[in-house]
Amino acid sequence: MKLEFHGAAGGVTGSHMVLHARDLRIGIDAGLFQGGDTDRNQDGFGHDPNRLKAMILTHAHVDHSGRIPLFINEGFKGSVCCTHATRDLYLDIQVGD
């Protein structure tokens, strides 16, 4: 098993990791970079989102969920797994803005 960090390493925003377990690849969060790192939001993810089977969204804070729409635009087609409360809050944030 291997865990790659593609965001929030050396900082506190832009959380994004990929968990490799044999042939399975799972994304964890796709957060927005904030503060002085906002230019990184358009840099891509450091891997091909289309190769992921699923994504785990740990919670709805924008630094963990804000780049999910970009993630989908870049080819992610898997399921997003999260608690019901996180899903409800995330959808409310996306629709309510």
All heavy atoms as an XYZ file, in Angstrom:
738
protein
N       0.839     -1.161      0.000
C       0.000      0.000      0.000
C       0.896      1.240      0.000
O       1.948      1.260      0.631
C      -0.892     -0.014      1.239
C      -2.105      0.845      1.089
S      -3.253      0.771      2.487
C      -3.752     -0.918      2.492
N       0.438      2.286     -0.723
C       1.222      3.512     -0.858
C       0.264      4.701     -0.824
O      -0.831      4.637     -1.390
C       1.979      3.467     -2.184
C       2.754      4.689     -2.529
C       3.453      4.472     -3.875
C       3.845      5.771     -4.507
N       4.399      5.583     -5.839
N       0.669      5.783     -0.176
C      -0.124      7.001     -0.118
C       0.698      8.140     -0.704
O       1.797      8.417     -0.232
C      -0.529      7.317      1.326
C      -1.451      8.505      1.539
C      -2.805      8.284      0.858
C      -1.648      8.753      3.030
N       0.162      8.774     -1.770
C       0.829      9.918     -2.403
C       0.135     11.198     -1.969
O      -1.100     11.262     -1.950
C       0.718      9.843     -3.927
C       1.449      8.731     -4.575
C       1.209      8.711     -6.090
O       0.411      9.515     -6.618
O       1.813      7.860     -6.744
N       0.914     12.243     -1.692
C       0.368     13.545     -1.326
C       0.511     14.489     -2.515
O       1.610     14.714     -3.007
C       1.097     14.100     -0.105
C       0.836     13.300      1.141
C       1.595     12.183      1.434
C      -0.194     13.666      1.993
C       1.340     11.434      2.575
C      -0.450     12.923      3.134
C       0.316     11.809      3.432
N      -0.627     15.035     -2.963
C      -0.643     15.956     -4.098
C      -1.166     17.334     -3.698
O      -1.501     18.148     -4.539
C      -1.512     15.394     -5.228
C      -0.944     14.164     -5.834
N       0.071     14.177     -6.761
C      -1.240     12.853     -5.630
C       0.374     12.940     -7.114
N      -0.412     12.122     -6.437
N      -1.272     17.598     -2.432
C      -1.723     18.879     -1.918
C      -1.676     18.837     -0.405
O      -1.626     17.766      0.198
N      -1.665     20.012      0.204
C      -1.632     20.173      1.658
C      -0.379     19.577      2.293
O      -0.324     19.420      3.490
C      -2.882     19.598      2.315
N       0.610     19.266      1.511
C       1.906     18.834      2.060
C       2.768     20.087      2.162
O       3.016     20.748      1.164
C       2.556     17.796      1.154
N       3.149     20.439      3.350
C       3.902     21.671      3.563
C       3.009     22.885      3.706
O       3.485     24.010      3.729
N       1.702     22.679      3.785
C       0.732     23.760      3.949
C      -0.563     23.189      4.491
O      -0.649     21.995      4.792
N      -1.572     24.024      4.597
C      -2.821     23.545      5.193
C      -4.018     23.585      4.245
O      -5.130     23.300      4.649
C      -3.170     24.334      6.482
C      -2.128     24.106      7.539
C      -3.321     25.823      6.181
N      -3.819     23.946      2.983
C      -4.943     23.973      2.049
C      -4.636     23.082      0.854
O      -3.507     22.669      0.633
C      -5.243     25.406      1.558
O      -4.159     25.872      0.760
C      -5.474     26.358      2.718
N      -5.656     22.782      0.072
C      -5.478     21.984     -1.133
C      -5.317     20.504     -0.872
O      -4.626     19.807     -1.605
N      -5.984     19.995      0.145
C      -5.852     18.584      0.505
C      -6.185     17.666     -0.672
O      -7.248     17.765     -1.271
C      -6.782     18.265      1.679
O      -6.681     16.907      2.038
N      -5.248     16.801     -1.024
C      -5.493     15.798     -2.060
C      -4.439     14.709     -1.954
O      -3.232     14.995     -1.971
C      -5.477     16.401     -3.458
C      -5.758     15.399     -4.528
N      -6.898     14.633     -4.562
C      -5.023     15.014     -5.591
C      -6.857     13.824     -5.609
N      -5.727     14.036     -6.248
N      -4.898     13.474     -1.837
C      -4.010     12.318     -1.751
C      -4.538     11.212     -2.652
O      -5.714     11.215     -3.006
C      -3.946     11.808     -0.308
C      -3.316     12.794      0.654
S      -3.892     12.569      2.349
C      -5.495     13.343      2.282
N      -3.675     10.281     -2.987
C      -4.066      9.095     -3.741
C      -3.535      7.880     -2.987
O      -2.343      7.794     -2.686
C      -3.517      9.107     -5.186
C      -3.867      7.810     -5.903
C      -4.065     10.295     -5.955
N      -4.447      6.961     -2.707
C      -4.107      5.710     -2.038
C      -4.015      4.611     -3.086
O      -4.948      4.407     -3.864
C      -5.183      5.350     -1.005
C      -5.002      4.025     -0.271
C      -3.752      4.058      0.601
C      -6.242      3.718      0.567
N      -2.855      3.936     -3.134
C      -2.641      2.811     -4.036
C      -2.667      1.538     -3.199
O      -1.927      1.418     -2.224
C      -1.258      2.889     -4.709
C      -1.039      4.110     -5.520
N      -1.203      4.121     -6.877
C      -0.661      5.362     -5.174
C      -0.929      5.325     -7.335
N      -0.600      6.096     -6.325
N      -3.502      0.615     -3.564
C      -3.555     -0.697     -2.903
C      -3.681     -1.739     -4.006
O      -4.756     -1.913     -4.583
C      -4.730     -0.778     -1.946
N      -2.571     -2.369     -4.327
C      -2.481     -3.295     -5.460
C      -2.879     -2.569     -6.735
O      -2.286     -1.575     -7.074
C      -3.291     -4.546     -5.210
C      -2.765     -5.303     -4.003
C      -3.431     -6.590     -3.811
N      -2.994     -7.146     -2.540
C      -3.209     -8.370     -2.194
N      -3.857     -9.186     -2.984
N      -2.789     -8.802     -1.028
N      -3.918     -2.995     -7.440
C      -4.337     -2.331     -8.676
C      -5.396     -1.253     -8.443
O      -5.874     -0.646     -9.397
C      -4.888     -3.366     -9.665
C      -3.817     -4.332    -10.137
O      -2.628     -3.948    -10.140
O      -4.156     -5.469    -10.499
N      -5.760     -1.023     -7.225
C      -6.815     -0.060     -6.885
C      -6.202      1.293     -6.537
O      -5.247      1.377     -5.772
C      -7.622     -0.587     -5.688
C      -8.809      0.233     -5.235
C      -9.870      0.275     -6.328
C      -9.388     -0.373     -3.966
N      -6.759      2.364     -7.125
C      -6.326      3.736     -6.832
C      -7.548      4.515     -6.371
O      -8.554      4.582     -7.076
C      -5.726      4.385     -8.075
C      -4.439      3.730     -8.540
C      -4.005      4.219     -9.910
N      -4.063      5.645    -10.069
C      -3.022      6.473     -9.934
N      -1.837      6.003     -9.647
N      -3.159      7.770    -10.109
N      -7.449      5.116     -5.184
C      -8.554      5.880     -4.598
C      -8.053      7.270     -4.236
O      -7.033      7.410     -3.558
C      -9.109      5.175     -3.346
C      -9.666      3.808     -3.719
C     -10.176      6.033     -2.670
C     -10.065      2.963     -2.532
N      -8.787      8.291     -4.672
C      -8.465      9.660     -4.297
C      -9.049      9.984     -2.933
O     -10.102      9.455     -2.557
N      -8.371     10.824     -2.212
C      -8.876     11.306     -0.925
C      -8.861     12.826     -0.991
O      -7.798     13.452     -1.097
C      -8.010     10.806      0.250
C      -7.943      9.276      0.242
C      -8.554     11.336      1.572
C      -6.932      8.686      1.194
N     -10.051     13.419     -1.007
C     -10.251     14.872     -1.081
C      -9.745     15.459     -2.400
O      -8.950     14.837     -3.111
C      -9.592     15.601      0.090
C     -10.233     15.280      1.425
O     -11.407     14.859      1.435
O      -9.565     15.454      2.464
N     -10.222     16.629     -2.720
C      -9.755     17.413     -3.871
C      -9.972     18.873     -3.496
O     -10.893     19.529     -3.964
C     -10.513     17.053     -5.148
N      -9.139     19.348     -2.589
C      -9.358     20.651     -1.976
C      -8.811     21.831     -2.740
O      -7.870     21.724     -3.529
N      -9.390     22.969     -2.457
C      -9.008     24.246     -3.048
C      -7.817     24.820     -2.280
O      -7.792     24.784     -1.050
C     -10.192     25.206     -2.941
C     -10.191     26.463     -3.772
C     -10.283     26.117     -5.251
C     -11.378     27.326     -3.379
N      -6.829     25.328     -3.010
C      -5.721     26.042     -2.382
C      -6.184     27.452     -2.063
O      -6.885     28.082     -2.859
C      -4.499     26.085     -3.302
C      -3.828     24.759     -3.459
C      -4.110     23.953     -4.544
C      -2.915     24.321     -2.517
C      -3.485     22.723     -4.696
C      -2.293     23.090     -2.651
C      -2.578     22.287     -3.751
N      -5.796     27.953     -0.911
C      -6.209     29.277     -0.472
C      -4.987     30.111     -0.097
O      -3.871     29.605     -0.053
C      -7.144     29.155      0.732
C      -8.420     28.399      0.406
C      -9.236     28.113      1.651
O      -8.738     27.543      2.613
N     -10.481     28.517      1.621
N      -5.211     31.388      0.190
C      -4.118     32.268      0.592
C      -3.163     32.510     -0.549
O      -3.570     32.717     -1.685
N      -1.872     32.439     -0.274
C      -0.842     32.695     -1.284
C      -0.689     31.595     -2.305
O       0.077     31.740     -3.255
N      -1.406     30.486     -2.136
C      -1.273     29.344     -3.047
C      -2.399     29.237     -4.075
O      -2.497     28.225     -4.764
C      -1.233     28.035     -2.255
C       0.058     27.842     -1.488
O       1.074     28.429     -1.902
O       0.046     27.105     -0.495
N      -3.243     30.258     -4.226
C      -4.412     30.133     -5.102
C      -4.044     29.857     -6.557
O      -4.826     29.246     -7.275
C      -5.310     31.377     -5.028
O      -4.541     32.533     -5.365
C      -5.909     31.539     -3.649
N      -2.860     30.285     -6.984
C      -2.452     30.011     -8.365
C      -2.294     28.514     -8.630
O      -2.366     28.065     -9.769
C      -1.166     30.754     -8.717
C      -0.004     30.446     -7.783
O      -0.250     30.180     -6.581
O       1.151     30.480     -8.239
N      -2.145     27.704     -7.583
C      -2.004     26.252     -7.736
C      -3.322     25.564     -8.081
O      -3.326     24.404     -8.480
C      -1.428     25.653     -6.458
C      -0.007     26.109     -6.185
C       0.573     25.484     -4.949
N       0.658     24.035     -5.109
C       0.916     23.213     -4.099
N       1.097     23.665     -2.886
N       0.984     21.908     -4.306
N      -4.443     26.263     -7.955
C      -5.742     25.652     -8.218
C      -5.921     25.223     -9.663
O      -6.707     24.333     -9.951
C      -6.877     26.592     -7.795
C      -6.996     26.669     -6.297
O      -6.872     25.671     -5.598
N      -7.221     27.871     -5.795
N      -5.205     25.825    -10.580
C      -5.317     25.483    -12.002
C      -4.175     24.595    -12.489
O      -4.087     24.287    -13.675
C      -5.371     26.760    -12.846
C      -6.526     27.673    -12.493
C      -7.875     26.982    -12.620
O      -8.128     26.250    -13.572
N      -8.751     27.204    -11.660
N      -3.304     24.160    -11.584
C      -2.116     23.394    -11.966
C      -2.383     21.928    -12.259
O      -1.469     21.211    -12.627
C      -1.056     23.471    -10.859
C      -0.373     24.819    -10.810
O      -0.561     25.624    -11.737
O       0.347     25.057     -9.819
N      -3.580     21.461    -12.070
C      -3.838     20.032    -12.225
C      -3.607     19.314    -10.904
O      -3.426     19.939     -9.863
N      -3.609     18.001    -10.961
C      -3.583     17.217     -9.732
C      -2.318     16.384     -9.549
O      -2.148     15.726     -8.542
C      -4.816     16.312     -9.679
C      -6.083     17.095     -9.517
C      -6.824     17.481    -10.614
C      -6.512     17.468     -8.262
C      -7.981     18.217    -10.464
C      -7.667     18.215     -8.096
C      -8.401     18.591     -9.205
N      -1.445     16.356    -10.523
C      -0.230     15.572    -10.403
C      -0.402     14.117    -10.806
O       0.520     13.313    -10.638
N      -1.561     13.772    -11.336
C      -1.858     12.415    -11.811
C      -3.114     12.495    -12.661
O      -3.755     13.543    -12.741
C      -2.062     11.446    -10.631
C      -3.234     11.810     -9.779
N      -4.508     11.330    -10.022
C      -3.342     12.636     -8.711
C      -5.338     11.848     -9.129
N      -4.658     12.644     -8.326
N      -3.475     11.404    -13.295
C      -4.660     11.355    -14.154
C      -5.890     10.967    -13.319
O      -5.996      9.815    -12.882
C      -4.450     10.335    -15.266
C      -5.618     10.231    -16.228
O      -6.612     10.968    -16.076
O      -5.535      9.386    -17.138
N      -6.823     11.904    -13.064
C      -8.020     11.588    -12.277
C      -8.852     10.442    -12.845
O      -9.539      9.742    -12.113
C      -8.824     12.897    -12.293
C      -7.810     13.951    -12.504
C      -6.788     13.319    -13.425
N      -8.775     10.212    -14.144
C      -9.535      9.145    -14.793
C      -9.099      7.755    -14.326
O      -9.841      6.793    -14.437
C      -9.404      9.261    -16.311
C     -10.349      8.350    -17.045
O     -11.512      8.196    -16.661
N      -9.856      7.725    -18.085
N      -7.895      7.637    -13.789
C      -7.381      6.338    -13.348
C      -7.857      5.947    -11.944
O      -7.567      4.854    -11.483
C      -5.854      6.341    -13.397
C      -5.345      6.478    -14.830
C      -3.854      6.361    -14.926
N      -3.418      5.070    -14.401
C      -2.229      4.867    -13.840
N      -1.372      5.850    -13.721
N      -1.899      3.670    -13.392
N      -8.588      6.843    -11.269
C      -9.066      6.541     -9.916
C     -10.403      5.816     -9.967
O     -11.287      6.156    -10.751
C      -9.223      7.823     -9.097
C      -7.969      8.651     -8.878
C      -8.285      9.872     -8.049
C      -6.873      7.828     -8.233
N     -10.553      4.841     -9.118
C     -11.801      4.073     -9.016
C     -12.857      4.852     -8.244
O     -14.041      4.790     -8.554
C     -11.507      2.735     -8.322
C     -12.689      1.866     -8.091
C     -13.134      1.216     -9.366
C     -14.235      0.210     -9.082
N     -14.826     -0.293    -10.285
N     -12.446      5.588     -7.215
C     -13.372      6.310     -6.352
C     -12.626      7.426     -5.640
O     -11.401      7.519     -5.710
C     -13.992      5.364     -5.324
N     -13.390      8.274     -4.967
C     -12.822      9.319     -4.134
C     -13.509      9.283     -2.776
O     -14.727      9.096     -2.701
C     -13.017     10.706     -4.741
C     -12.533     11.824     -3.815
S     -12.931     13.457     -4.394
C     -11.891     13.530     -5.818
N     -12.721      9.464     -1.739
C     -13.265      9.626     -0.391
C     -13.195     11.108     -0.062
O     -12.117     11.710     -0.123
C     -12.453      8.816      0.638
C     -12.534      7.330      0.328
C     -12.944      9.121      2.054
C     -11.580      6.477      1.132
N     -14.333     11.700      0.229
C     -14.395     13.093      0.662
C     -14.513     13.080      2.179
O     -15.513     12.611      2.722
C     -15.589     13.804      0.020
C     -15.848     15.250      0.464
C     -14.628     16.125      0.215
C     -17.066     15.794     -0.269
N     -13.472     13.551      2.864
C     -13.453     13.461      4.320
C     -14.435     14.402      4.993
O     -15.024     14.069      6.012
C     -12.039     13.717      4.880
O     -11.616     15.034      4.500
C     -11.063     12.670      4.358
N     -14.606     15.596      4.407
C     -15.602     16.561      4.897
C     -15.725     17.691      3.882
O     -14.939     17.791      2.953
C     -15.262     17.071      6.307
C     -13.969     17.806      6.419
N     -12.741     17.163      6.407
C     -13.712     19.114      6.557
C     -11.784     18.067      6.534
N     -12.346     19.253      6.626
N     -16.737     18.546      4.065
C     -17.123     19.498      3.026
C     -16.363     20.824      3.034
O     -16.626     21.666      2.198
C     -18.625     19.785      3.116
N     -15.413     21.043      3.932
C     -14.664     22.301      3.905
C     -14.024     22.495      2.536
O     -13.533     21.538      1.925
C     -13.588     22.321      4.978
C     -14.113     22.455      6.360
N     -13.344     22.174      7.460
C     -15.321     22.837      6.842
C     -14.048     22.382      8.557
N     -15.269     22.775      8.199
N     -13.996     23.721      2.056
C     -13.540     24.020      0.708
C     -12.084     23.594      0.474
O     -11.714     23.242     -0.644
C     -13.763     25.517      0.374
C     -12.807     26.409      1.142
C     -13.694     25.766     -1.111
N     -11.260     23.582      1.521
C      -9.873     23.156      1.341
C      -9.743     21.636      1.198
O      -8.657     21.112      0.966
C      -8.978     23.674      2.469
C      -9.375     23.179      3.841
O     -10.577     23.077      4.118
O      -8.469     22.903      4.657
N     -10.880     20.919      1.284
C     -10.918     19.475      1.052
C     -11.830     19.103     -0.126
O     -11.711     18.017     -0.669
C     -11.400     18.734      2.306
C     -10.394     18.762      3.399
N      -9.554     17.713      3.660
C     -10.073     19.753      4.274
C      -8.763     18.049      4.680
N      -9.052     19.277      5.053
N     -12.739     20.002     -0.519
C     -13.740     19.659     -1.537
C     -13.818     20.635     -2.710
O     -14.484     20.352     -3.695
C     -15.122     19.588     -0.890
O     -15.531     20.871     -0.431
N     -13.154     21.765     -2.626
C     -13.355     22.847     -3.588
C     -12.965     22.577     -5.024
O     -13.439     23.233     -5.944
N     -12.091     21.597     -5.258
C     -11.681     21.319     -6.646
C     -12.333     20.066     -7.208
O     -11.959     19.600     -8.287
C     -10.159     21.210     -6.748
C      -9.470     22.533     -6.487
C      -8.046     22.618     -6.981
N      -7.208     21.548     -6.510
C      -6.071     21.171     -7.117
N      -5.652     21.786     -8.194
N      -5.353     20.191     -6.630
N     -13.364     19.550     -6.548
C     -14.061     18.377     -7.090
C     -14.637     18.667     -8.482
O     -14.503     17.834     -9.381
C     -15.122     17.841     -6.120
C     -14.416     17.205     -4.903
C     -16.027     16.817     -6.797
C     -15.362     16.730     -3.814
N     -15.258     19.838     -8.728
C     -15.740     20.090    -10.099
C     -14.606     20.044    -11.141
O     -14.783     19.476    -12.219
C     -16.347     21.492    -10.006
C     -16.785     21.590     -8.572
C     -15.702     20.889     -7.797
N     -13.439     20.594    -10.818
C     -12.296     20.524    -11.737
C     -11.835     19.079    -11.897
O     -11.481     18.648    -13.000
C     -11.146     21.391    -11.212
C      -9.864     21.394    -12.041
C     -10.127     21.902    -13.452
C      -8.793     22.236    -11.346
N     -11.853     18.326    -10.806
C     -11.471     16.920    -10.835
C     -12.336     16.155    -11.830
O     -11.847     15.354    -12.626
C     -11.626     16.351     -9.420
C     -10.790     15.162     -9.125
C      -9.413     15.271     -9.028
C     -11.367     13.931     -8.914
C      -8.632     14.174     -8.733
C     -10.600     12.824     -8.610
C      -9.227     12.951     -8.528
N     -13.631     16.409    -11.807
C     -14.570     15.764    -12.733
C     -14.314     16.237    -14.164
O     -14.293     15.436    -15.096
C     -16.018     16.013    -12.283
C     -16.267     15.262    -10.963
C     -17.020     15.595    -13.360
C     -17.544     15.650    -10.253
N     -14.077     17.529    -14.333
C     -13.780     18.062    -15.671
C     -12.513     17.456    -16.260
O     -12.378     17.373    -17.475
C     -13.635     19.585    -15.633
C     -14.966     20.287    -15.514
O     -16.015     19.700    -15.746
N     -14.919     21.549    -15.117
N     -11.587     17.030    -15.407
C     -10.336     16.437    -15.883
C     -10.431     14.932    -16.067
O      -9.428     14.276    -16.318
C      -9.183     16.818    -14.958
C      -8.839     18.288    -15.074
C      -7.475     18.638    -14.525
O      -6.694     17.721    -14.183
O      -7.195     19.832    -14.446
N     -11.647     14.355    -15.924
C     -11.824     12.961    -16.303
C     -12.260     11.990    -15.228
O     -12.488     10.821    -15.522
N     -12.373     12.423    -13.979
C     -12.795     11.498    -12.932
C     -14.230     11.055    -13.183
O     -15.116     11.873    -13.385
C     -12.676     12.155    -11.552
C     -13.186     11.292    -10.434
C     -12.511     10.144    -10.067
C     -14.342     11.616     -9.763
C     -12.977      9.338     -9.035
C     -14.822     10.835     -8.731
C     -14.136      9.687     -8.371
N     -14.467      9.734    -13.162
C     -15.801      9.187    -13.415
C     -16.264      8.259    -12.293
O     -17.315      7.654    -12.387
C     -15.811      8.436    -14.738
C     -15.597      9.337    -15.935
C     -15.545      8.515    -17.217
C     -15.337      9.354    -18.450
N     -14.153     10.181    -18.454
N     -15.468      8.130    -11.243
C     -15.798      7.216    -10.157
C     -16.810      7.791     -9.185
O     -17.342      8.881     -9.368
N     -17.043      7.056     -8.137
C     -17.966      7.464     -7.082
C     -17.244      8.341     -6.071
O     -16.048      8.185     -5.836
C     -18.499      6.237     -6.343
O     -19.172      5.383     -7.227
N     -17.993      9.259     -5.458
C     -17.484     10.045     -4.339
C     -18.154      9.499     -3.085
O     -19.377      9.508     -2.982
C     -17.790     11.550     -4.506
C     -17.316     12.332     -3.290
C     -17.144     12.091     -5.780
N     -17.352      8.999     -2.167
C     -17.860      8.388     -0.940
C     -17.686      9.358      0.231
O     -16.585      9.892      0.421
C     -17.103      7.099     -0.642
S     -17.105      5.924     -2.004
N     -18.755      9.588      0.966
C     -18.694     10.471      2.125
C     -19.907     10.196      3.008
O     -20.804      9.449      2.613
C     -18.664     11.934      1.696
S     -20.116     12.489      0.770
N     -19.939     10.814      4.164
C     -21.097     10.654      5.035
C     -22.286     11.410      4.442
O     -22.127     12.301      3.602
C     -20.817     11.207      6.444
O     -20.624     12.629      6.350
C     -19.597     10.545      7.076
N     -23.477     11.066      4.891
C     -24.685     11.775      4.433
C     -24.608     13.253      4.794
O     -24.982     14.120      4.000
C     -25.949     11.147      5.030
C     -26.230      9.780      4.504
N     -26.665      9.543      3.228
C     -26.120      8.562      5.092
C     -26.822      8.243      3.036
N     -26.492      7.620      4.161
N     -24.125     13.560      5.982
C     -24.030     14.955      6.422
C     -23.065     15.741      5.543
O     -23.352     16.882      5.166
C     -23.601     15.016      7.882
N     -21.929     15.142      5.187
C     -20.964     15.810      4.303
C     -21.578     16.034      2.938
O     -21.457     17.116      2.356
C     -19.665     14.993      4.200
O     -19.046     14.960      5.487
C     -18.708     15.586      3.194
N     -22.263     15.032      2.406
C     -22.910     15.182      1.100
C     -23.930     16.313      1.128
O     -23.948     17.169      0.244
C     -23.596     13.881      0.688
C     -24.250     13.975     -0.703
C     -25.281     12.916     -0.954
N     -26.376     13.101     -0.018
C     -27.030     12.108      0.572
N     -26.704     10.864      0.350
N     -28.012     12.369      1.399
N     -24.768     16.337      2.156
C     -25.795     17.380      2.249
C     -25.176     18.765      2.352
O     -25.626     19.704      1.694
C     -26.710     17.122      3.439
C     -27.575     15.887      3.266
O     -27.665     15.363      2.132
O     -28.154     15.437      4.279
N     -24.128     18.906      3.159
C     -23.477     20.202      3.310
C     -22.760     20.591      2.029
O     -22.853     21.734      1.585
C     -22.497     20.174      4.484
C     -21.778     21.477      4.786
C     -22.758     22.616      5.023
C     -20.862     21.314      5.984
N     -22.053     19.656      1.404
C     -21.336     19.963      0.167
C     -22.307     20.400     -0.929
O     -22.084     21.401     -1.618
C     -20.519     18.753     -0.309
C     -19.778     19.053     -1.587
C     -18.670     19.892     -1.585
C     -20.196     18.531     -2.799
C     -17.994     20.196     -2.753
C     -19.519     18.831     -3.972
C     -18.421     19.655     -3.946
O     -17.779     19.956     -5.108
N     -23.407     19.680     -1.092
C     -24.390     20.052     -2.109
C     -25.016     21.394     -1.793
O     -25.253     22.201     -2.684
C     -25.462     18.982     -2.240
C     -24.978     17.664     -2.865
C     -26.089     16.627     -2.841
C     -24.469     17.866     -4.265
N     -25.257     21.680     -0.513
C     -25.818     22.972     -0.121
C     -24.838     24.105     -0.446
O     -25.231     25.155     -0.928
C     -26.147     22.973      1.369
C     -26.888     24.230      1.792
O     -27.859     24.602      1.099
O     -26.472     24.856      2.779
N     -23.552     23.861     -0.218
C     -22.527     24.875     -0.532
C     -22.498     25.114     -2.043
O     -22.478     26.242     -2.502
C     -21.144     24.424     -0.040
C     -21.099     24.444      1.491
C     -20.036     25.311     -0.613
C     -19.877     23.754      2.070
N     -22.516     24.048     -2.848
C     -22.423     24.177     -4.296
C     -23.656     24.876     -4.879
O     -23.548     25.701     -5.762
C     -22.262     22.796     -4.946
C     -20.966     22.124     -4.605
C     -19.759     22.937     -5.055
O     -19.646     23.328     -6.211
N     -18.859     23.230     -4.128
N     -24.844     24.541     -4.373
C     -26.077     25.126     -4.897
C     -26.315     26.502     -4.308
O     -26.813     27.398     -4.976
C     -27.274     24.186     -4.596
C     -28.595     24.831     -4.998
C     -27.083     22.859     -5.321
N     -25.932     26.708     -3.054
C     -26.241     27.935     -2.335
C     -25.372     29.125     -2.690
O     -25.712     30.251     -2.391
N     -24.212     28.900     -3.331
C     -23.313     30.022     -3.629
C     -23.899     30.953     -4.595
O     -24.418     31.327     -5.335
C     -21.969     29.516     -4.148
C     -21.076     29.099     -2.990
O     -21.368     29.413     -1.851
O     -20.072     28.454     -3.281
